[in-house]
Every structure is written in structure tokens, then in C-alpha cells.
Amino acid sequence: MQKKIENLNNNNLGKTYRRLKKNTKGFTRLIIRDPLDYLDFEINLNKNFNDLIYKVNTHNYHPSKPYLHLSAKSKGINRPTVVYDIQDALIYRFCIEQIDDELLSKTRNNKNIRGGH
């Protein structure tokens, strides 16, 4: 059964995109270009939002395979970091934000679950 994602619209997706950019802005201080920069996506932001919403609503959205980015640690061992395609990162974050309050209420009532905000 395929369902629509509630509240998925241009305005809400824009809010999610801005939060994603804000939370990853610290990566720009690194030596390499931040893989989460997504400048190519931002050039036609509204068109890209509309295209993504259309794909999701018509059940033509398919997640891409994540990119594995290796960055060196201090002792020469590479640290693998998974980087999602911007569309996948947006949809994932949007869905998590939609259920965030419910998740927090459930985890805050259980003394054995730690982490979160």
C-alpha cells in the first residue's frame, strides 16, 4: 500500500531544507568541500521542491544509493561517512520531523531510553 506524505508541500519542504542547511553549516570549515552543500540543488530550489513533491505524490520517488565518503582520522585510519542524495536527505528529515513530537513523548516516558534533544 502506498500512502502520501502528510503536509508535504513547497513551504514545509523549504523549512526542512533551511534546517538541514543550518545544522550542517559547520562542515564548511573542513578542508574539503562539504558534500552536504547542495549548491546545484539550491540554484533552482522551488523547481526542485516541486519536482520532488510530484515524484513522491505520484509514487515515482525512489531513493538513491548513498555515497560513502572516506575522511582521514588523526592516526591515518579512514572514517566512512554516509552521504545521502539531497532529495533523500530532505524526505528522510521531513518524515522524521513530522513524527518528532510523538517520538519524543514516547522516549521521554521510558527511563531506559536515552539520547535525543
matplotlib code that plots the C-alpha trace (Angstrom):
import matplotlib.pyplot as plt

x = [0.0, 1.4, 0.5, 1.0, 3.2, 1.1, 1.9, 4.4, 4.3, 6.7, 6.6, 7.2, 9.9, 11.6, 11.6, 13.1, 15.8, 16.7, 17.1, 19.2, 21.5, 21.7, 22.6, 25.3, 26.9, 29.8, 31.1, 32.2, 35.2, 36.7, 39.5, 37.3, 34.1, 31.1, 29.2, 26.0, 26.4, 24.0, 24.6, 23.5, 20.1, 19.7, 20.0, 16.5, 15.2, 11.4, 11.5, 13.4, 11.0, 8.0, 9.7, 10.4, 6.8, 5.4, 7.6, 6.5, 2.8, 2.8, 4.8, 7.7, 10.2, 13.0, 15.8, 19.3, 22.2, 24.1, 27.6, 30.3, 32.8, 36.1, 37.8, 41.1, 41.3, 44.3, 46.1, 45.7, 42.6, 39.7, 36.3, 33.5, 30.7, 27.5, 26.2, 22.7, 21.4, 19.8, 16.3, 16.7, 18.1, 15.2, 12.5, 14.1, 14.4, 10.9, 9.4, 11.3, 10.3, 6.6, 6.8, 9.3, 6.9, 5.4, 8.8, 9.9, 6.8, 7.3, 11.0, 10.7, 8.2, 10.7, 13.6, 15.7, 15.8, 18.5, 19.6, 17.6, 17.2]
y = [0.0, 3.4, 6.5, 10.2, 12.0, 14.4, 18.1, 17.7, 21.0, 23.6, 25.7, 22.9, 21.3, 24.8, 24.9, 21.4, 22.4, 25.5, 23.5, 20.9, 23.6, 25.3, 22.0, 21.2, 24.6, 23.6, 21.2, 24.1, 24.7, 21.4, 21.2, 19.5, 20.8, 19.8, 17.1, 18.4, 21.9, 21.1, 24.3, 22.7, 21.8, 25.3, 27.1, 26.0, 25.4, 25.9, 23.8, 21.0, 21.1, 20.9, 18.0, 16.1, 16.6, 15.4, 12.3, 11.4, 12.1, 10.1, 7.2, 7.8, 8.7, 6.1, 6.7, 6.7, 4.7, 6.7, 7.9, 6.6, 9.4, 8.4, 11.1, 10.5, 10.4, 11.6, 8.2, 7.5, 5.4, 6.4, 7.2, 6.2, 8.7, 8.0, 11.0, 10.9, 12.5, 15.8, 14.5, 11.5, 13.6, 16.1, 13.4, 11.5, 14.6, 15.8, 12.5, 12.4, 16.0, 15.0, 12.4, 14.1, 15.2, 11.7, 10.1, 12.4, 11.8, 8.0, 8.1, 10.6, 8.3, 5.4, 5.8, 3.2, 5.2, 7.9, 10.4, 12.8, 16.5]
z = [0.0, -1.0, 1.0, 0.6, 3.0, 5.0, 4.9, 2.1, 0.3, -1.0, 2.1, 4.6, 2.5, 2.4, 6.2, 6.3, 3.8, 5.8, 9.0, 7.2, 5.8, 9.3, 11.0, 8.5, 8.2, 10.4, 7.8, 5.6, 7.9, 6.7, 4.2, 1.6, 0.1, 2.1, 0.4, 2.0, 0.5, -2.4, -4.3, -7.5, -5.9, -4.4, -7.7, -8.8, -5.3, -5.9, -9.1, -7.3, -4.4, -6.8, -8.8, -5.6, -4.3, -7.6, -7.6, -4.0, -4.7, -7.9, -6.3, -8.7, -6.0, -5.5, -3.0, -4.5, -3.2, -0.6, -1.3, 1.1, 1.8, 3.4, 5.6, 7.3, 11.1, 13.1, 13.1, 9.4, 9.6, 7.3, 8.8, 6.5, 6.4, 4.5, 2.5, 1.1, -2.1, -1.2, -2.2, 0.1, 2.9, 2.6, 2.5, 5.4, 7.6, 6.6, 7.7, 11.0, 11.8, 11.2, 13.9, 16.1, 18.9, 19.0, 19.2, 22.0, 24.0, 23.8, 24.6, 27.4, 29.2, 29.2, 31.7, 29.8, 26.6, 26.4, 23.8, 21.6, 22.4]

ax = plt.figure().add_subplot(projection="3d")
ax.plot(x, y, z, "-o")
ax.set_aspect("equal")
plt.show()
